[in-house]
Amino acid sequence: MKELRKNYKWAIAVPTSMGVRICPPNGQPVASSEMFMMQATSAETNVASISSYLGLPVKVLTAFVKDSPIAAFIKSNLRARGMTYEGKDVPQGGPWGYRHQFNIADSGFGSRGPRVHNDRAGEVGRTLSADDFDLERIFNEEGVAILHLSGLIGALSPETGRFCLELAKRAKKYGTLVSFDLNFRASFWKGREEELHDIFSEIASVADILVGNEEDFQLCLNIKGPEAGGKDIASKIESFKGMIENVRKSYPNASVFATTLRQVVNANTHLWGAIMLSGDEWHVAEPREIHVLDRIGGGDAFVGGMLYAILRGWEPEKQLQFGWASGALATTFLTDYAQPADEDMIWSIWNGNARVKR
């Protein structure tokens, strides 16, 4: 693992497009519900929440709709999560102008799987540009230990793809580690496959930490791997290792590669595992049963836990274990980000200790 920058103000910086998620209580379907819970959300802040709740300084680079009550709701939530945000207040431009995206979802229950609908027309985050921020101040004067990028913000628009690439290049210039979670979404890639493959490949080529599942690596980077889904995920571990070896050959700048393993028994019971290649050493968390209140955000929390452990300087085996347990923790929350009270809450999950703590 490459060394962290020694002097920095921000443990993690994340570029993101903030929105809100609305979902019915008690795992009910959207179409049959009249009451909804609303939360501020983005994949990138889901990742950073592990560090912010555990006391590390986090910087969020984003954009807001000026004078929007949804923007005010999001800003309040980020403050409550211990995150410092920076971003332009973009004029709405009338009722048909910019807004924050809506993610409309139910958690599923038992044999009924979750369903997610993204409503992102006019999303203000699509306008994000490197010109919106003083990158020299952020990366040189203040300093950032890890820049975390996600394929969701990278694929949002041609502008955000260039924005992520410019951030990655500036981060590398000043000794910041670059983490990239590919996060493939078919609806974002439709009709843009060649454009997005090129920019994702360029970002991956400068990344120090690469994360993705079997679908992400194959569809974003054209790396051959096992089929997505299916039963008996544990039997695919060797094929996952082969896929990661192929990724390493194509993107040798990275020194850490990771993927999660998930087998869905039903909406509330999953087999959850993970694999990490750190340098030349393999570390595996064999799939084991976890109980799921809401699955959304589990993969983000895995990355968040792994990055937190890297920031703490723990050995790679502990990095994978803490990531696995952080992902399992996230599935016990109705929010799509985990809110750990302390490190012990996460380690207790890894150790299988759900006894009451008094």
JOFEN-V378284 format. One record per backbone hydrogen bond with DSSP energy under -1.0 kcal/mol. NH is the residue of the N-H (numbers start at 1). CO is the residue of the C=O. Records with the same first field share a line. If there is no record, write none. Layout:
NH = CO + CO
This chain:
9 = 143
10 = 143
11 = 57
12 = 57
13 = 146
14 = 59
16 = 61
19 = 41
20 = 101
21 = 39
22 = 103
23 = 37
28 = 25
33 = 30
37 = 23
39 = 21
41 = 19
46 = 42
47 = 43
48 = 44
49 = 45
52 = 48
53 = 49
54 = 50
55 = 52
56 = 51
59 = 12
60 = 84
61 = 14
62 = 86
64 = 88
66 = 90
68 = 65
72 = 68
73 = 69
74 = 70
75 = 71
76 = 72
77 = 73
78 = 74
79 = 75
80 = 76
81 = 77
82 = 79
83 = 78
84 = 58
86 = 60
90 = 64
97 = 94
98 = 92
99 = 122
102 = 119
103 = 20
104 = 117
105 = 22
106 = 115
109 = 112
112 = 109
117 = 104
119 = 102
123 = 120
124 = 99
126 = 123
127 = 124
128 = 125
132 = 129
133 = 130
135 = 133
138 = 134
139 = 135
140 = 136
141 = 136
142 = 137
143 = 138
145 = 10
146 = 11
147 = 177
148 = 13
149 = 179
151 = 181
154 = 150
155 = 151
161 = 157
162 = 158
163 = 159
164 = 160
165 = 161
166 = 162
167 = 163
168 = 164
169 = 165
170 = 166
171 = 167
172 = 168
173 = 169
174 = 170
175 = 172
176 = 171
177 = 145
179 = 147
180 = 209
181 = 149
182 = 211
189 = 185
190 = 186
192 = 189
196 = 192
197 = 193
198 = 194
199 = 195
200 = 196
201 = 197
202 = 198
203 = 199
204 = 200
205 = 201
206 = 203
208 = 178
209 = 178
210 = 256
211 = 180
212 = 258
217 = 213
218 = 214
219 = 215
220 = 216
221 = 217
223 = 217
235 = 232
236 = 233
237 = 234
240 = 236
241 = 237
242 = 238
243 = 239
244 = 240
245 = 241
246 = 242
247 = 243
248 = 244
249 = 245
250 = 246
251 = 247
254 = 251
255 = 208
256 = 208
257 = 277
258 = 210
259 = 275
261 = 273
263 = 271
265 = 269
266 = 269
267 = 110
269 = 266
270 = 290
271 = 263
272 = 288
273 = 261
274 = 285
275 = 259
276 = 283
277 = 257
278 = 281
279 = 255
281 = 278
283 = 276
285 = 274
288 = 272
290 = 270
292 = 268
293 = 331
294 = 331
298 = 295
301 = 297
302 = 298
303 = 299
304 = 300
305 = 301
306 = 302
307 = 303
308 = 304
309 = 305
310 = 306
311 = 307
312 = 308
313 = 310
314 = 309
319 = 315
320 = 316
321 = 317
322 = 318
323 = 319
324 = 320
325 = 321
326 = 322
327 = 323
328 = 324
329 = 325
330 = 326
331 = 327
332 = 329
333 = 330
347 = 343
348 = 344
350 = 346
351 = 347
352 = 349
353 = 348
